[in-house]
Amino acid sequence: MKIGVISDTHSKVNLAKEAIDTLKKENISWLIHAGDIGNEEILQLLEASKIKYIAVFGNNDFHLQSLQDRYK
């Protein structure tokens, strides 16, 4: 099983998309975002990737806590 890990995307949507696309090419089974997501658009990218994922909030993600039931 391959697991991909990203973190500290800090709302950099294009870089996050590039990282997710690269990991998809590696046929990962799970994707972990280890915090400092930045904005909801990054969470939408994780959801749209169709890869099983889990994301945790970092110290810069307090404003996203209301979304915790919408995303994994």
C-alpha positions in Angstrom: 0.0 0.0 0.0 1.3 3.4 -0.9 0.4 6.5 1.2 1.0 10.0 0.0 1.6 12.8 2.5 1.3 16.6 1.9 1.2 19.5 4.3 1.6 23.2 4.6 -0.3 24.0 1.3 -1.2 27.4 2.9 -3.9 28.1 0.2 -1.5 27.5 -2.7 -4.1 25.8 -4.8 -1.9 25.3 -8.0 0.9 23.7 -6.0 -1.5 21.5 -4.0 -3.1 20.4 -7.3 0.3 19.6 -8.8 1.2 17.6 -5.7 -2.0 15.6 -5.7 -1.8 14.9 -9.4 1.8 13.7 -9.0 0.7 11.4 -6.1 -2.2 10.0 -8.2 0.3 9.0 -10.9 2.0 6.9 -8.2 -1.2 5.0 -7.6 -1.4 5.8 -3.9 -4.1 4.2 -1.8 -4.4 7.0 0.8 -3.6 10.7 0.9 -2.9 12.4 4.1 -2.8 16.2 4.4 -0.9 16.9 7.6 -2.1 20.4 8.3 -2.0 24.1 7.4 -4.4 23.5 4.6 -5.2 27.2 4.1 -8.6 27.3 2.5 -11.6 25.2 1.5 -10.5 24.9 -2.2 -7.6 22.6 -1.0 -10.2 20.4 0.7 -12.3 20.4 -2.5 -9.2 19.2 -4.4 -8.7 16.4 -2.0 -12.3 15.4 -2.3 -12.2 15.6 -6.1 -9.1 13.5 -6.3 -11.1 10.3 -5.7 -8.3 9.0 -3.5 -9.2 8.0 0.1 -7.9 10.8 2.2 -7.8 12.3 5.6 -6.8 15.9 6.5 -6.0 17.3 9.9 -6.1 21.0 10.8 -2.9 22.8 11.5 -2.3 25.9 13.6 -3.3 28.1 10.6 -6.6 26.3 10.0 -8.9 27.5 12.8 -11.1 29.3 10.3 -11.8 25.9 8.6 -13.1 24.0 11.7 -16.7 24.6 10.7 -16.1 22.4 7.6 -14.9 19.4 9.6 -18.1 17.5 9.0 -18.2 18.2 5.3 -14.7 16.8 4.5 -12.8 13.9 6.0 
